[in-house]
Every structure is written in structure tokens, then in C-alpha cells.
């Protein structure tokens, strides 16, 4: 990728982000502007903003990378990401908007009358947001490294500074403008190169996307390695080597080396030239699917254990976790009324359905146009590098720069929403809900994920964000569904369910992140915990609530339930101002 064009594209995105943030500051007059944009955001603008913050690193980079490596089973992610809004539309959007709450902890306290439940909900908001933020910052580092060869921490720092600046400048007003702009930028940045990629694939004779074995290089291919890689060779091959390989240095003129079966280690900065038709080696920790597995559902692609359980657990996490994401839910508080909240959700479904067709195209074409990504392990960069690989010259460089701009927009818009959601909770609970407190909270909210992102290498971005969805599905999904639709939920039941579901999922996330992928049932249950943590949370909430029915205040519950379920013109829902 041309570093100059890439950096120019990133600069334009950041400049536009700062510009919208400054403009939002001019529009922000009252405290409610910082928290919910005075509840005056139109459905189309709100849907664009939700799409902007929801289409994160996992959507723009991670889905394509997982499809490239593991095949059709990974379509569970985009299906779940989109279908989650159907549940949100049917069960949550309008009642939550009518509740009058500004944050999830607000809703918990208003519905249950418990400060203890509010505190636990506040902690979970921060945990989920930080789990979601870390892969955004790591994706930013990967993008800047791919574009300009910068160290990975640099991209994380740039995005963290930008989003904290936007949040402190104008709060929700600024963030809404930024995210709406970023959605349409991302859709353009992924759709235009995809069209040229399809044309390149057709002009190459439409080579088959699958085969009986691992992918093969379609032509003589030079693989440049940015970081040290240990890869596995299944079929002996003779390559031209420049740089370090298996502990030996090879001069700039290059040397022919026979790679035998087994593991090999290549140093950073080395170049390996593979002949046409050679089988593509793969990074040792990657274990990609063969052609037959790649196209077959539930085939255990990539050596993943118990694929049926894993796919259904991913679907459950993404399907139910969407309603528990604090940065998504806070956007529904910005709608004028419950009807507008439903219209917003319908528009989001349309926008996401269009977008999620495209990462799948990149993942599929990456098998034939850029199989070397399986060797380097950088499958998450497929969207960034495919345009230039498929189209040489200035045209390919411009398309790659456009894709890089879209990727950075994904990180900035998602991170902005997460920072605002955490800052709103911290400012309300600890800093008395003032505008100045919101700004200090925005700064504090960005520090922990930045430290975690720069200190760890992390999982593939879609896998990492899937774990955040699992925590959300295991905590806030039961709280919202039962709190909105069952008057029998008690404060004690909600408290025990949040701690059980959220705690178990959080422990699974920590163990998986520290240990990495594993084999067998124990590893599978920890890597995809939603299938057992969500039922556990619902069971505990319902059981404890039934045993503590005496704690229900009928008058308070009736008042809150009427407010949530009667239309505004009938119920006269009260809207609170911080």
C-alpha cells in the first residue's frame, strides 16, 4: 500500500471527525445535549449513527478475515449482528425509550428501585464497553501498521485521542454527527473496492473459491513479513528467501531454500517468493479450513472443536447481545418518542443488511486473490490489502486508501459511542451528571482500554468482540427482557442474575484472552460461553425473583410498566433531565 495515500486518507477521516466534533459543540447548549442530544435526533440520522458505531472493527475487518480462514460457519457473526436488531425492535426499542432513562443503570434503578442493582449495572457497562473498545484500538494499530509501517501502538493512541476529543467537545451531539458521516463513508469504502474486486476475479477467469485441499498460489507470489511468523508447511516447496528464515540470514540478492514438511520461522522484514501452484502454508496458530471444509457448514473448519455448539453459541451471543450493548441502547434515548425508536430500528435493519453482504465478498475472494494472508496470519487485513493486490497501479492504491479510510472510520465511530456510554454512566454516578463531569469522565473512560490494547496482542477482532457480546447477552439481555415484560422481576433477582450471568461470561472472556484458543469441550465452552451463561442468568433471575416476591412494590412497578407500554400521547411519559 502507498504509505502517503494511506496517511492522507487517515488524515482526512480524522480531520472530518474533529470538524464534526467542533460543529457539534456549537449545537450543544444544555446538559441533555451531551447525554441524549436533547432527544431530537430523526430516525434516519439516528439509524445512520447506530450503523456508524455498530459497524466496528469486527464488521469492517474481522468478518472478512474469519470467512477467509474458516469459511461459511463464520457467517454466524454477520447474521447474528443484523438479526439482533429484530429482537431489539420487537422487545426493547419503544418501551426503553418511554422509560425516561438516560443509561442502562438509570433503567435498572428506575424499574427496580435499587441502588445496588444500579451499581452492578454501571460496572457491567464499563466492562462491556472496554471489552469492545480494546479490539477497536488494536484494529486501528493493525491498520496504521499495514498502511504506513508504524508500530501497532501508534494507531491505538491516535484513535483514543480523537474519540476522547470528540466526546469531550460536544457529547452526544458531536458523536451523532460523526457516526452518521462515518456510516456512509464505511459503506462507500467497502462497496466501491468490492465492485472492482469482483471485476478482477471475473477477468482472471473466475477461479474456483474452493477446492479439495488448502489454497494454492495462483501465480508467483512474494510474501513480505512485517512481524516474526511461525508457519506450517504441508507440502515441500522451494522458495526464494531474503532475510531471516529458521535462524539463518539470507542476503538481499536472495537464496533458494527447500522448505520441508513441518514448522518454520521467518523473521520480521523477510521476503519469501513462492512459485505458482505451490500450496499455501499457514501460520501455526491459524489452522485454516481446507477447500471442502470451507464451503461446508458445521464441518469443524480450522480445527475448531464442536462446531455445532460453537455456531449456535455465536448466534445466541450476537442475537441477544445486541440489546445489551450500552453504546447501542443509549442511541434510542435520543429519539423523540417510541414510534421514532421503532422506525430507527427498522432503518438500521435495512442499512446493516446491505453492508454485511460485502465483508463476506472480501473473505471469499481473499481465498484466491490473497492466500498469503494465511501464512502471515494477518487475515484481518484482507479488506485493506485486497484492492491493491487485485488491481495494480494508482487505481489499486486509491482503492486501498479508500478502504483504509473506511477502516479508520469504523474504529473512530464505534469507539466514540463506547466512550460516550461509559462517560455517561461515570458522570451520572460519580460526578453528579454535570457537563464538566461528563468531559472528565470521557477522558477517564479512554485510558483503561488504551492500556489493555497496547499491552496485549489479542484475539482476531471478530472473536474478541464476540466475547463482549457474550457478556452483554448474559447480563443486560435478561435484565431488559424481564424488566420490560415481567412485573414479577425483583431487585434481588436482577442483582443475582446480573452477577451470575455477567460474572460467568466475564471469567470465560478473561481465561480465553489469557490462554488463547484450545481444544476439547472445556476450551469450547469458555471460548463461546453464551449458550450456557445466558440460560443461567435467566434461570437465576426468575428463580430468585419468585422466591423474593415480597420485595415488589406494586404501586411503583405498575407506574413504571404503564409508562413503558402506553404510547406517549396516552401515558404522558415523563422525561428526566440530568
Beta strands, then each sheet from edge to edge (+ up, - down):
strand 1: 221-224
strand 2: 229-233
strand 3: 237-245
strand 4: 248-259
strand 5: 262-266
strand 6: 271-274
strand 7: 282-283
sheet 1: 1+ 6- 3+ 4-
sheet 2: 5+ 2- 7+
end
